Amino acid sequence: MNYKSLLLTLLMAATMYSQPNIVDVPSKFFGTRTVTVQTPTFYDENEKKTYPLIILLDGEYLMDPFRGTMSYTSFWDDLPQVIIVGVEHDGAEGRQDDVITYKSTGLPQGQGDQFYQFIADELIPFMEKEYRVAPFKVVAGHNVTAGFLNFFLYKEKPTFNAYISFSPVMPEQMEVRVPQVLNDIDKKTYYYLATADNDVKSIKKKVDTLNVNIKAIENPNLNYKFEEFKGATHYSLVAMGIPDALYFIFSEYQPITSKEYEEEIVTLPSGYVEYLKNKYKTIREELGIKIPIRLNDFKAIEAAIMKNAAYDELEELGKMARDDYPKMIIGEYYLGLRHEMKGETRKAIRAYLKGYNYEDIGDYTKDLIIEKAEQLKKLTE
């Protein structure tokens, strides 16, 4: 890719998110709290579409790197479009007040308790009322806010589905309490923890203890990732960790990769279409995102079916393609391919020719199905 092409790509990616809005959220504790709300550029064009919510503590400096990462990755459809909320803390003093805890218990006190209630009981309901928020919610923080965000795990019904903790400064006993909570969670939860080899020693010591304790957990509902960035500091690890964390948390959303195909799909004895169904069911039900099956994912499943000679599955694949792309050729193509591979030549020809009444999509074109039909006709002559 030359310089001009790279520049064009980055400019196009930047258009995936519009300019952020400054919003005052009503609060019984603070009167109002200022947050920055970032929605995708085409948010207003589809009034039924919902988006996962990412709440950033330390929004003053985390908003831009999170926004840039999401803009670039959603342009390539690697990660979903989301709504991002950056929470401001009114300077260093206000930040410390927002996360203050009792030294004896390690639990929020005073303004810390008010800030905790503001996030859980005021900000999130406000966002759900004013914006199209999907059920999947993420919280992220750095340093003292990275430790504070763990309190949302302590609720009987944890506030968030995913937690991103960059080099957390943890109150009393948190490195023990968090693993205890994660051990008992009964819904799928993502927990990302990061430090660096040049992190602040006192912070890193407790982070390493937390990591050891979490790794010992055997809970199928917990998806955990720990990263220690080499050559990074307490501050630079954030820039490295943001894409790493987001790709981990939204791993279910990503298109089928070559590794996934080679290690998880083509090695199956059967059930290739079922694998695809389950993948998009997870995207729909866990992330709250409704998207049609990507063409490249159809191709991956087609390749696995063909390699393993599981030709009967092409019929179900064709029905799925019809459901997501009812006006496109792809559904008829798979039905025709199934007949062809089963040796049902005349049925295959009819199915391919029927596809001529539908529209092209990607590599599935009228030229392709006519060519397939012509080749089969020669076999019947």
Number of C-alpha atoms within 10 A of each C-alpha: 7 6 8 9 10 11 12 11 15 15 12 13 19 18 15 21 23 14 11 18 12 13 13 12 16 15 18 10 14 12 9 13 19 15 23 19 20 20 23 21 15 11 20 10 8 8 8 9 15 20 24 20 26 23 25 27 26 22 21 16 14 19 21 13 14 21 21 16 18 27 26 21 18 17 20 11 15 17 22 22 23 25 25 25 27 25 22 18 21 15 10 9 9 12 17 16 18 23 25 20 20 13 11 9 12 16 18 20 18 13 18 20 18 18 23 19 16 21 19 15 13 18 20 18 14 14 16 13 10 9 16 18 21 20 17 18 20 21 22 27 24 26 17 22 23 24 22 28 25 25 18 18 20 16 11 9 11 18 18 21 19 26 26 26 29 28 29 25 21 21 20 15 14 21 20 14 17 17 18 15 16 22 18 13 18 13 12 13 20 21 21 21 22 27 29 23 15 17 21 15 12 9 16 21 12 19 25 17 12 20 18 14 17 23 12 10 15 11 13 12 15 20 15 19 18 18 17 18 19 12 11 17 16 22 17 15 24 25 14 14 22 20 17 15 26 20 16 17 23 16 13 17 21 15 18 20 12 11 9 12 17 13 11 12 23 19 12 15 9 16 14 24 22 13 15 19 14 11 17 19 16 14 19 15 13 17 22 18 23 15 13 12 18 14 15 13 15 18 13 22 24 19 16 20 23 17 11 14 13 17 19 14 21 25 20 17 25 22 17 21 24 17 13 15 16 15 16 21 28 30 27 28 27 28 24 30 25 25 22 21 16 13 11 13 19 16 16 26 22 15 23 29 21 16 25 19 13 17 15 17 14 10 12 19 19 20 12 16 24 17 14 19 21 14 12 16 14 8 8 8 5
